[in-house]
Amino acid sequence: MTDSTFRQCGVRVDYDAGTVTLPRGDRFPVERVRGLRWEDYRQSGSYHAVIDVDDLKTPVHPVAFSTSAGPEAFVSRLRTAIERAGGPRFAVAATDTMEVVEKDLSDPIMAAVATRVRPLGRRMSFSRSD
């Protein structure tokens, strides 16, 4: 991070030019970023940040991480960088806890009706507030 750019995980925001360059090399004005979200599937070890852009060819740009803290911190920094470059402000649109509900076969008498819930992960979405 410098006074004129933010760069992390293949994403670059140029504050002076007001552009965001995404991992695949696509470059857009920061005003075209429509949404940000991160997904944390701890059970499978899958952690992603997703950048939604106003583009018919490639509207969704994923960024993969190897740690659960990675996508949440990245999206927070990216939100700040986009705002600093003159882009839209973002607000939390939704937060979900994903769970798996399954039959609890540990008690054979109650197996037909009892269920257990296993945490699968979480997802947080941000949308433009303006």
Phi and psi in radians as a Rosetta constraint file:
Dihedral C 1 N 2 CA 2 C 2 CIRCULARHARMONIC -2.271 0.35
Dihedral N 2 CA 2 C 2 N 3 CIRCULARHARMONIC -3.077 0.35
Dihedral C 2 N 3 CA 3 C 3 CIRCULARHARMONIC -1.243 0.35
Dihedral N 3 CA 3 C 3 N 4 CIRCULARHARMONIC -0.309 0.35
Dihedral C 3 N 4 CA 4 C 4 CIRCULARHARMONIC -2.027 0.35
Dihedral N 4 CA 4 C 4 N 5 CIRCULARHARMONIC -0.178 0.35
Dihedral C 4 N 5 CA 5 C 5 CIRCULARHARMONIC -2.564 0.35
Dihedral N 5 CA 5 C 5 N 6 CIRCULARHARMONIC 2.725 0.35
Dihedral C 5 N 6 CA 6 C 6 CIRCULARHARMONIC -2.104 0.35
Dihedral N 6 CA 6 C 6 N 7 CIRCULARHARMONIC 2.329 0.35
Dihedral C 6 N 7 CA 7 C 7 CIRCULARHARMONIC -2.508 0.35
Dihedral N 7 CA 7 C 7 N 8 CIRCULARHARMONIC 2.156 0.35
Dihedral C 7 N 8 CA 8 C 8 CIRCULARHARMONIC -2.820 0.35
Dihedral N 8 CA 8 C 8 N 9 CIRCULARHARMONIC 2.392 0.35
Dihedral C 8 N 9 CA 9 C 9 CIRCULARHARMONIC 0.929 0.35
Dihedral N 9 CA 9 C 9 N 10 CIRCULARHARMONIC 0.660 0.35
Dihedral C 9 N 10 CA 10 C 10 CIRCULARHARMONIC 1.458 0.35
Dihedral N 10 CA 10 C 10 N 11 CIRCULARHARMONIC 0.023 0.35
Dihedral C 10 N 11 CA 11 C 11 CIRCULARHARMONIC -1.861 0.35
Dihedral N 11 CA 11 C 11 N 12 CIRCULARHARMONIC 2.341 0.35
Dihedral C 11 N 12 CA 12 C 12 CIRCULARHARMONIC -2.301 0.35
Dihedral N 12 CA 12 C 12 N 13 CIRCULARHARMONIC 2.257 0.35
Dihedral C 12 N 13 CA 13 C 13 CIRCULARHARMONIC -2.002 0.35
Dihedral N 13 CA 13 C 13 N 14 CIRCULARHARMONIC 2.123 0.35
Dihedral C 13 N 14 CA 14 C 14 CIRCULARHARMONIC -1.731 0.35
Dihedral N 14 CA 14 C 14 N 15 CIRCULARHARMONIC 1.944 0.35
Dihedral C 14 N 15 CA 15 C 15 CIRCULARHARMONIC -1.143 0.35
Dihedral N 15 CA 15 C 15 N 16 CIRCULARHARMONIC -0.703 0.35
Dihedral C 15 N 16 CA 16 C 16 CIRCULARHARMONIC -1.211 0.35
Dihedral N 16 CA 16 C 16 N 17 CIRCULARHARMONIC -0.759 0.35
Dihedral C 16 N 17 CA 17 C 17 CIRCULARHARMONIC -1.443 0.35
Dihedral N 17 CA 17 C 17 N 18 CIRCULARHARMONIC -0.309 0.35
Dihedral C 17 N 18 CA 18 C 18 CIRCULARHARMONIC 1.209 0.35
Dihedral N 18 CA 18 C 18 N 19 CIRCULARHARMONIC 0.654 0.35
Dihedral C 18 N 19 CA 19 C 19 CIRCULARHARMONIC -2.155 0.35
Dihedral N 19 CA 19 C 19 N 20 CIRCULARHARMONIC 2.746 0.35
Dihedral C 19 N 20 CA 20 C 20 CIRCULARHARMONIC -2.179 0.35
Dihedral N 20 CA 20 C 20 N 21 CIRCULARHARMONIC 2.251 0.35
Dihedral C 20 N 21 CA 21 C 21 CIRCULARHARMONIC -1.882 0.35
Dihedral N 21 CA 21 C 21 N 22 CIRCULARHARMONIC 2.202 0.35
Dihedral C 21 N 22 CA 22 C 22 CIRCULARHARMONIC -1.719 0.35
Dihedral N 22 CA 22 C 22 N 23 CIRCULARHARMONIC 2.926 0.35
Dihedral C 22 N 23 CA 23 C 23 CIRCULARHARMONIC -0.930 0.35
Dihedral N 23 CA 23 C 23 N 24 CIRCULARHARMONIC -0.562 0.35
Dihedral C 23 N 24 CA 24 C 24 CIRCULARHARMONIC -1.434 0.35
Dihedral N 24 CA 24 C 24 N 25 CIRCULARHARMONIC -0.008 0.35
Dihedral C 24 N 25 CA 25 C 25 CIRCULARHARMONIC 1.708 0.35
Dihedral N 25 CA 25 C 25 N 26 CIRCULARHARMONIC -0.084 0.35
Dihedral C 25 N 26 CA 26 C 26 CIRCULARHARMONIC -1.221 0.35
Dihedral N 26 CA 26 C 26 N 27 CIRCULARHARMONIC 2.428 0.35
Dihedral C 26 N 27 CA 27 C 27 CIRCULARHARMONIC -2.107 0.35
Dihedral N 27 CA 27 C 27 N 28 CIRCULARHARMONIC 2.331 0.35
Dihedral C 27 N 28 CA 28 C 28 CIRCULARHARMONIC -2.380 0.35
Dihedral N 28 CA 28 C 28 N 29 CIRCULARHARMONIC 2.687 0.35
Dihedral C 28 N 29 CA 29 C 29 CIRCULARHARMONIC -1.124 0.35
Dihedral N 29 CA 29 C 29 N 30 CIRCULARHARMONIC 2.529 0.35
Dihedral C 29 N 30 CA 30 C 30 CIRCULARHARMONIC -1.066 0.35
Dihedral N 30 CA 30 C 30 N 31 CIRCULARHARMONIC -0.413 0.35
Dihedral C 30 N 31 CA 31 C 31 CIRCULARHARMONIC -1.136 0.35
Dihedral N 31 CA 31 C 31 N 32 CIRCULARHARMONIC -0.321 0.35
Dihedral C 31 N 32 CA 32 C 32 CIRCULARHARMONIC -1.522 0.35
Dihedral N 32 CA 32 C 32 N 33 CIRCULARHARMONIC -0.062 0.35
Dihedral C 32 N 33 CA 33 C 33 CIRCULARHARMONIC -1.298 0.35
Dihedral N 33 CA 33 C 33 N 34 CIRCULARHARMONIC 2.132 0.35
Dihedral C 33 N 34 CA 34 C 34 CIRCULARHARMONIC -1.741 0.35
Dihedral N 34 CA 34 C 34 N 35 CIRCULARHARMONIC -0.492 0.35
Dihedral C 34 N 35 CA 35 C 35 CIRCULARHARMONIC -2.925 0.35
Dihedral N 35 CA 35 C 35 N 36 CIRCULARHARMONIC 2.778 0.35
Dihedral C 35 N 36 CA 36 C 36 CIRCULARHARMONIC -2.334 0.35
Dihedral N 36 CA 36 C 36 N 37 CIRCULARHARMONIC 2.551 0.35
Dihedral C 36 N 37 CA 37 C 37 CIRCULARHARMONIC -2.704 0.35
Dihedral N 37 CA 37 C 37 N 38 CIRCULARHARMONIC 2.820 0.35
Dihedral C 37 N 38 CA 38 C 38 CIRCULARHARMONIC -2.371 0.35
Dihedral N 38 CA 38 C 38 N 39 CIRCULARHARMONIC 2.603 0.35
Dihedral C 38 N 39 CA 39 C 39 CIRCULARHARMONIC -2.272 0.35
Dihedral N 39 CA 39 C 39 N 40 CIRCULARHARMONIC 2.405 0.35
Dihedral C 39 N 40 CA 40 C 40 CIRCULARHARMONIC -2.294 0.35
Dihedral N 40 CA 40 C 40 N 41 CIRCULARHARMONIC 1.744 0.35
Dihedral C 40 N 41 CA 41 C 41 CIRCULARHARMONIC -1.818 0.35
Dihedral N 41 CA 41 C 41 N 42 CIRCULARHARMONIC 1.453 0.35
Dihedral C 41 N 42 CA 42 C 42 CIRCULARHARMONIC -1.042 0.35
Dihedral N 42 CA 42 C 42 N 43 CIRCULARHARMONIC -0.640 0.35
Dihedral C 42 N 43 CA 43 C 43 CIRCULARHARMONIC -1.064 0.35
Dihedral N 43 CA 43 C 43 N 44 CIRCULARHARMONIC -0.693 0.35
Dihedral C 43 N 44 CA 44 C 44 CIRCULARHARMONIC -1.647 0.35
Dihedral N 44 CA 44 C 44 N 45 CIRCULARHARMONIC -0.135 0.35
Dihedral C 44 N 45 CA 45 C 45 CIRCULARHARMONIC 1.316 0.35
Dihedral N 45 CA 45 C 45 N 46 CIRCULARHARMONIC 0.454 0.35
Dihedral C 45 N 46 CA 46 C 46 CIRCULARHARMONIC -1.866 0.35
Dihedral N 46 CA 46 C 46 N 47 CIRCULARHARMONIC 2.163 0.35
Dihedral C 46 N 47 CA 47 C 47 CIRCULARHARMONIC -2.302 0.35
Dihedral N 47 CA 47 C 47 N 48 CIRCULARHARMONIC 2.165 0.35
Dihedral C 47 N 48 CA 48 C 48 CIRCULARHARMONIC -2.402 0.35
Dihedral N 48 CA 48 C 48 N 49 CIRCULARHARMONIC 2.540 0.35
Dihedral C 48 N 49 CA 49 C 49 CIRCULARHARMONIC -1.901 0.35
Dihedral N 49 CA 49 C 49 N 50 CIRCULARHARMONIC 2.537 0.35
Dihedral C 49 N 50 CA 50 C 50 CIRCULARHARMONIC -2.276 0.35
Dihedral N 50 CA 50 C 50 N 51 CIRCULARHARMONIC 2.290 0.35
Dihedral C 50 N 51 CA 51 C 51 CIRCULARHARMONIC -1.967 0.35
Dihedral N 51 CA 51 C 51 N 52 CIRCULARHARMONIC 2.111 0.35
Dihedral C 51 N 52 CA 52 C 52 CIRCULARHARMONIC -1.711 0.35
Dihedral N 52 CA 52 C 52 N 53 CIRCULARHARMONIC 2.278 0.35
Dihedral C 52 N 53 CA 53 C 53 CIRCULARHARMONIC -2.208 0.35
Dihedral N 53 CA 53 C 53 N 54 CIRCULARHARMONIC 2.585 0.35
Dihedral C 53 N 54 CA 54 C 54 CIRCULARHARMONIC -1.301 0.35
Dihedral N 54 CA 54 C 54 N 55 CIRCULARHARMONIC 1.446 0.35
Dihedral C 54 N 55 CA 55 C 55 CIRCULARHARMONIC -2.678 0.35
Dihedral N 55 CA 55 C 55 N 56 CIRCULARHARMONIC 2.182 0.35
Dihedral C 55 N 56 CA 56 C 56 CIRCULARHARMONIC -1.272 0.35
Dihedral N 56 CA 56 C 56 N 57 CIRCULARHARMONIC -0.527 0.35
Dihedral C 56 N 57 CA 57 C 57 CIRCULARHARMONIC -1.258 0.35
Dihedral N 57 CA 57 C 57 N 58 CIRCULARHARMONIC -0.866 0.35
Dihedral C 57 N 58 CA 58 C 58 CIRCULARHARMONIC -2.432 0.35
Dihedral N 58 CA 58 C 58 N 59 CIRCULARHARMONIC 1.478 0.35
Dihedral C 58 N 59 CA 59 C 59 CIRCULARHARMONIC -1.411 0.35
Dihedral N 59 CA 59 C 59 N 60 CIRCULARHARMONIC -0.320 0.35
Dihedral C 59 N 60 CA 60 C 60 CIRCULARHARMONIC -2.109 0.35
Dihedral N 60 CA 60 C 60 N 61 CIRCULARHARMONIC 2.260 0.35
Dihedral C 60 N 61 CA 61 C 61 CIRCULARHARMONIC -2.220 0.35
Dihedral N 61 CA 61 C 61 N 62 CIRCULARHARMONIC 1.821 0.35
Dihedral C 61 N 62 CA 62 C 62 CIRCULARHARMONIC -1.451 0.35
Dihedral N 62 CA 62 C 62 N 63 CIRCULARHARMONIC 2.642 0.35
Dihedral C 62 N 63 CA 63 C 63 CIRCULARHARMONIC -2.301 0.35
Dihedral N 63 CA 63 C 63 N 64 CIRCULARHARMONIC 2.070 0.35
Dihedral C 63 N 64 CA 64 C 64 CIRCULARHARMONIC -1.586 0.35
Dihedral N 64 CA 64 C 64 N 65 CIRCULARHARMONIC 2.597 0.35
Dihedral C 64 N 65 CA 65 C 65 CIRCULARHARMONIC -2.304 0.35
Dihedral N 65 CA 65 C 65 N 66 CIRCULARHARMONIC 2.783 0.35
Dihedral C 65 N 66 CA 66 C 66 CIRCULARHARMONIC -1.806 0.35
Dihedral N 66 CA 66 C 66 N 67 CIRCULARHARMONIC -0.140 0.35
Dihedral C 66 N 67 CA 67 C 67 CIRCULARHARMONIC -2.219 0.35
Dihedral N 67 CA 67 C 67 N 68 CIRCULARHARMONIC 2.685 0.35
Dihedral C 67 N 68 CA 68 C 68 CIRCULARHARMONIC -1.203 0.35
Dihedral N 68 CA 68 C 68 N 69 CIRCULARHARMONIC -0.474 0.35
Dihedral C 68 N 69 CA 69 C 69 CIRCULARHARMONIC -1.365 0.35
Dihedral N 69 CA 69 C 69 N 70 CIRCULARHARMONIC -0.311 0.35
Dihedral C 69 N 70 CA 70 C 70 CIRCULARHARMONIC -1.035 0.35
Dihedral N 70 CA 70 C 70 N 71 CIRCULARHARMONIC -0.992 0.35
Dihedral C 70 N 71 CA 71 C 71 CIRCULARHARMONIC -1.173 0.35
Dihedral N 71 CA 71 C 71 N 72 CIRCULARHARMONIC -0.647 0.35
Dihedral C 71 N 72 CA 72 C 72 CIRCULARHARMONIC -1.137 0.35
Dihedral N 72 CA 72 C 72 N 73 CIRCULARHARMONIC -0.809 0.35
Dihedral C 72 N 73 CA 73 C 73 CIRCULARHARMONIC -1.165 0.35
Dihedral N 73 CA 73 C 73 N 74 CIRCULARHARMONIC -0.692 0.35
Dihedral C 73 N 74 CA 74 C 74 CIRCULARHARMONIC -1.081 0.35
Dihedral N 74 CA 74 C 74 N 75 CIRCULARHARMONIC -0.834 0.35
Dihedral C 74 N 75 CA 75 C 75 CIRCULARHARMONIC -1.096 0.35
Dihedral N 75 CA 75 C 75 N 76 CIRCULARHARMONIC -0.665 0.35
Dihedral C 75 N 76 CA 76 C 76 CIRCULARHARMONIC -1.092 0.35
Dihedral N 76 CA 76 C 76 N 77 CIRCULARHARMONIC -0.786 0.35
Dihedral C 76 N 77 CA 77 C 77 CIRCULARHARMONIC -1.172 0.35
Dihedral N 77 CA 77 C 77 N 78 CIRCULARHARMONIC -0.699 0.35
Dihedral C 77 N 78 CA 78 C 78 CIRCULARHARMONIC -1.126 0.35
Dihedral N 78 CA 78 C 78 N 79 CIRCULARHARMONIC -0.703 0.35
Dihedral C 78 N 79 CA 79 C 79 CIRCULARHARMONIC -0.992 0.35
Dihedral N 79 CA 79 C 79 N 80 CIRCULARHARMONIC -0.824 0.35
Dihedral C 79 N 80 CA 80 C 80 CIRCULARHARMONIC -1.104 0.35
Dihedral N 80 CA 80 C 80 N 81 CIRCULARHARMONIC -0.751 0.35
Dihedral C 80 N 81 CA 81 C 81 CIRCULARHARMONIC -1.114 0.35
Dihedral N 81 CA 81 C 81 N 82 CIRCULARHARMONIC -0.733 0.35
Dihedral C 81 N 82 CA 82 C 82 CIRCULARHARMONIC -1.123 0.35
Dihedral N 82 CA 82 C 82 N 83 CIRCULARHARMONIC -0.749 0.35
Dihedral C 82 N 83 CA 83 C 83 CIRCULARHARMONIC -1.112 0.35
Dihedral N 83 CA 83 C 83 N 84 CIRCULARHARMONIC -0.718 0.35
Dihedral C 83 N 84 CA 84 C 84 CIRCULARHARMONIC -1.124 0.35
Dihedral N 84 CA 84 C 84 N 85 CIRCULARHARMONIC -0.532 0.35
Dihedral C 84 N 85 CA 85 C 85 CIRCULARHARMONIC -1.454 0.35
Dihedral N 85 CA 85 C 85 N 86 CIRCULARHARMONIC 0.057 0.35
Dihedral C 85 N 86 CA 86 C 86 CIRCULARHARMONIC 1.677 0.35
Dihedral N 86 CA 86 C 86 N 87 CIRCULARHARMONIC 0.172 0.35
Dihedral C 86 N 87 CA 87 C 87 CIRCULARHARMONIC -1.450 0.35
Dihedral N 87 CA 87 C 87 N 88 CIRCULARHARMONIC -3.078 0.35
Dihedral C 87 N 88 CA 88 C 88 CIRCULARHARMONIC -1.225 0.35
Dihedral N 88 CA 88 C 88 N 89 CIRCULARHARMONIC 2.784 0.35
Dihedral C 88 N 89 CA 89 C 89 CIRCULARHARMONIC -1.539 0.35
Dihedral N 89 CA 89 C 89 N 90 CIRCULARHARMONIC 2.595 0.35
Dihedral C 89 N 90 CA 90 C 90 CIRCULARHARMONIC -2.082 0.35
Dihedral N 90 CA 90 C 90 N 91 CIRCULARHARMONIC 2.554 0.35
Dihedral C 90 N 91 CA 91 C 91 CIRCULARHARMONIC -2.247 0.35
Dihedral N 91 CA 91 C 91 N 92 CIRCULARHARMONIC 2.725 0.35
Dihedral C 91 N 92 CA 92 C 92 CIRCULARHARMONIC -1.130 0.35
Dihedral N 92 CA 92 C 92 N 93 CIRCULARHARMONIC 2.187 0.35
Dihedral C 92 N 93 CA 93 C 93 CIRCULARHARMONIC -1.741 0.35
Dihedral N 93 CA 93 C 93 N 94 CIRCULARHARMONIC -0.624 0.35
Dihedral C 93 N 94 CA 94 C 94 CIRCULARHARMONIC -2.809 0.35
Dihedral N 94 CA 94 C 94 N 95 CIRCULARHARMONIC 2.609 0.35
Dihedral C 94 N 95 CA 95 C 95 CIRCULARHARMONIC -2.398 0.35
Dihedral N 95 CA 95 C 95 N 96 CIRCULARHARMONIC 2.231 0.35
Dihedral C 95 N 96 CA 96 C 96 CIRCULARHARMONIC -2.185 0.35
Dihedral N 96 CA 96 C 96 N 97 CIRCULARHARMONIC 2.463 0.35
Dihedral C 96 N 97 CA 97 C 97 CIRCULARHARMONIC -1.853 0.35
Dihedral N 97 CA 97 C 97 N 98 CIRCULARHARMONIC 2.134 0.35
Dihedral C 97 N 98 CA 98 C 98 CIRCULARHARMONIC -1.691 0.35
Dihedral N 98 CA 98 C 98 N 99 CIRCULARHARMONIC 2.299 0.35
Dihedral C 98 N 99 CA 99 C 99 CIRCULARHARMONIC -2.359 0.35
Dihedral N 99 CA 99 C 99 N 100 CIRCULARHARMONIC 2.711 0.35
Dihedral C 99 N 100 CA 100 C 100 CIRCULARHARMONIC -1.875 0.35
Dihedral N 100 CA 100 C 100 N 101 CIRCULARHARMONIC 2.178 0.35
Dihedral C 100 N 101 CA 101 C 101 CIRCULARHARMONIC -1.860 0.35
Dihedral N 101 CA 101 C 101 N 102 CIRCULARHARMONIC 2.184 0.35
Dihedral C 101 N 102 CA 102 C 102 CIRCULARHARMONIC -2.464 0.35
Dihedral N 102 CA 102 C 102 N 103 CIRCULARHARMONIC 2.846 0.35
Dihedral C 102 N 103 CA 103 C 103 CIRCULARHARMONIC -1.121 0.35
Dihedral N 103 CA 103 C 103 N 104 CIRCULARHARMONIC 2.470 0.35
Dihedral C 103 N 104 CA 104 C 104 CIRCULARHARMONIC -1.669 0.35
Dihedral N 104 CA 104 C 104 N 105 CIRCULARHARMONIC 1.722 0.35
Dihedral C 104 N 105 CA 105 C 105 CIRCULARHARMONIC -1.502 0.35
Dihedral N 105 CA 105 C 105 N 106 CIRCULARHARMONIC 0.065 0.35
Dihedral C 105 N 106 CA 106 C 106 CIRCULARHARMONIC -1.240 0.35
Dihedral N 106 CA 106 C 106 N 107 CIRCULARHARMONIC -0.384 0.35
Dihedral C 106 N 107 CA 107 C 107 CIRCULARHARMONIC -2.063 0.35
Dihedral N 107 CA 107 C 107 N 108 CIRCULARHARMONIC 1.770 0.35
Dihedral C 107 N 108 CA 108 C 108 CIRCULARHARMONIC -1.058 0.35
Dihedral N 108 CA 108 C 108 N 109 CIRCULARHARMONIC -0.478 0.35
Dihedral C 108 N 109 CA 109 C 109 CIRCULARHARMONIC -1.278 0.35
Dihedral N 109 CA 109 C 109 N 110 CIRCULARHARMONIC -0.676 0.35
Dihedral C 109 N 110 CA 110 C 110 CIRCULARHARMONIC -1.687 0.35
Dihedral N 110 CA 110 C 110 N 111 CIRCULARHARMONIC 0.030 0.35
Dihedral C 110 N 111 CA 111 C 111 CIRCULARHARMONIC -0.994 0.35
Dihedral N 111 CA 111 C 111 N 112 CIRCULARHARMONIC -0.504 0.35
Dihedral C 111 N 112 CA 112 C 112 CIRCULARHARMONIC -1.258 0.35
Dihedral N 112 CA 112 C 112 N 113 CIRCULARHARMONIC -0.477 0.35
Dihedral C 112 N 113 CA 113 C 113 CIRCULARHARMONIC -2.092 0.35
Dihedral N 113 CA 113 C 113 N 114 CIRCULARHARMONIC -0.438 0.35
Dihedral C 113 N 114 CA 114 C 114 CIRCULARHARMONIC -1.374 0.35
Dihedral N 114 CA 114 C 114 N 115 CIRCULARHARMONIC 2.505 0.35
Dihedral C 114 N 115 CA 115 C 115 CIRCULARHARMONIC -2.274 0.35
Dihedral N 115 CA 115 C 115 N 116 CIRCULARHARMONIC 2.816 0.35
Dihedral C 115 N 116 CA 116 C 116 CIRCULARHARMONIC -2.279 0.35
Dihedral N 116 CA 116 C 116 N 117 CIRCULARHARMONIC 2.681 0.35
Dihedral C 116 N 117 CA 117 C 117 CIRCULARHARMONIC -2.036 0.35
Dihedral N 117 CA 117 C 117 N 118 CIRCULARHARMONIC 2.206 0.35
Dihedral C 117 N 118 CA 118 C 118 CIRCULARHARMONIC -1.938 0.35
Dihedral N 118 CA 118 C 118 N 119 CIRCULARHARMONIC 2.266 0.35
Dihedral C 118 N 119 CA 119 C 119 CIRCULARHARMONIC -1.178 0.35
Dihedral N 119 CA 119 C 119 N 120 CIRCULARHARMONIC 2.369 0.35
Dihedral C 119 N 120 CA 120 C 120 CIRCULARHARMONIC -1.883 0.35
Dihedral N 120 CA 120 C 120 N 121 CIRCULARHARMONIC -0.672 0.35
Dihedral C 120 N 121 CA 121 C 121 CIRCULARHARMONIC 2.875 0.35
Dihedral N 121 CA 121 C 121 N 122 CIRCULARHARMONIC -2.934 0.35
Dihedral C 121 N 122 CA 122 C 122 CIRCULARHARMONIC -2.428 0.35
Dihedral N 122 CA 122 C 122 N 123 CIRCULARHARMONIC 2.812 0.35
Dihedral C 122 N 123 CA 123 C 123 CIRCULARHARMONIC -2.473 0.35
Dihedral N 123 CA 123 C 123 N 124 CIRCULARHARMONIC 2.385 0.35
Dihedral C 123 N 124 CA 124 C 124 CIRCULARHARMONIC -2.259 0.35
Dihedral N 124 CA 124 C 124 N 125 CIRCULARHARMONIC 2.324 0.35
Dihedral C 124 N 125 CA 125 C 125 CIRCULARHARMONIC -2.068 0.35
Dihedral N 125 CA 125 C 125 N 126 CIRCULARHARMONIC 2.500 0.35
Dihedral C 125 N 126 CA 126 C 126 CIRCULARHARMONIC -2.133 0.35
Dihedral N 126 CA 126 C 126 N 127 CIRCULARHARMONIC 2.428 0.35
Dihedral C 126 N 127 CA 127 C 127 CIRCULARHARMONIC -2.250 0.35
Dihedral N 127 CA 127 C 127 N 128 CIRCULARHARMONIC 2.881 0.35
Dihedral C 127 N 128 CA 128 C 128 CIRCULARHARMONIC -1.107 0.35
Dihedral N 128 CA 128 C 128 N 129 CIRCULARHARMONIC 2.362 0.35
Dihedral C 128 N 129 CA 129 C 129 CIRCULARHARMONIC -1.641 0.35
Dihedral N 129 CA 129 C 129 N 130 CIRCULARHARMONIC -0.128 0.35
